[in-house]
């Protein structure tokens, strides 16, 4: 696992240490077997989330007055990294849950925050983030799931119809932070509504059969005439696109941190194997070709951690971090794919078997380059931010 790193506060370091202890005692011993079982019989490790919730680790970046941990994002993300180094599916779930709470915490009214956040941040609940659809992944503005108001002038309720796809925790979540169409005005016609998990009319598809992250249960969410009180509309009608994009900036950092933890775990296994495995009368790590490969893996993990921490510090300072979040997501997930692949190579034939977790790490790394915005979309975000800032600088000059 990652070495101890300097933290902004002693409390922050204590949280990292607590997380590491929980990971070693509670998560790591069951991760491989749980993932193996879930490959054939999907299951969400709710007990693992309950353990983290009871330790206060599911609400770290949110205000204490609503039951959160009141911690900087820098601390929260390092907690996610620690969890990912033990069990990637659970780390992704923690990141997803944090993402689902963000709209209410940042865009909700005071009344909504007081009514909804204490339960969301209690450690007992899990949320689902309903944005993607089969026909609208990267193209968010093309979504078709619709919410119809009972009175356009002064609505008291909305009725939701449509289907969301690739939703983590579907069928298990206690609430669904959902983005829906409330008008036909393109991207300006989207809104955000928090749907209770027990709302009549909610239905779910069969779990997707995925390459990896088997304990991150993913399926479709069907809104079959789901009626939701108007007081669960977050922000203004038509503000949904802005809310979703803002949330994704923070969510991408969660995935970046998780990918870094996964890469760290792969590196740790590769280093340990290189010290123990002997060929030609000496440990294989003594061979320069393999030693240099390990050095490159370490450089990749270290640079990944620096990338997400830089973005987190901008976030904590209240500065714009859209570009830096996209950079971190791109760098960390590409590096995770590379490091896990190289770790399999270090172990040779053993790395290709299920006797070691490296083949699982390699499969899990792949999806990090896809969800929370593909890495091609990250390049689009980065380039647009660069050109936008260059244009602004030119005008100032």
Buried (B, 14 or more C-beta within 10 A) or exposed (E): BBEEEEBEEEEBBEBBEBBBEBBEEBBBEBBBEBBEBBBEEBBBBEEBBBBBBEBBBBBBBBBEEBBBBBBBBBBBBBBBBBBBBBBBBBBBBBBBBBBBBBBBBBBBEEEBBEBBBBEBBBBEBBBBBBBBBEEBBEEBEEBEBBBBBEEEEEBEBBBBBBBBBBBBBBBBBBBBBBBBBBBEEEBBBBBBBBBBBEBEBBEBBEBBEBEBBBBBBBBBBBBEEBBBBBBBBBBEBBBBBBBBBBBBBBBBBBBBBBBBBBBBBBBBBBBEBBEEBEEEEEBBBBBEEBEEBBEEBBEBBBEBBBBBBBBBBBBBEEEEBBBBBBBBBBBBBBBBBBBBBBBBBBBEEBBBEEEBBBBBBBBBBBBBBBBBBBBEBBEBBBEEBEEEEEEEEEEEE
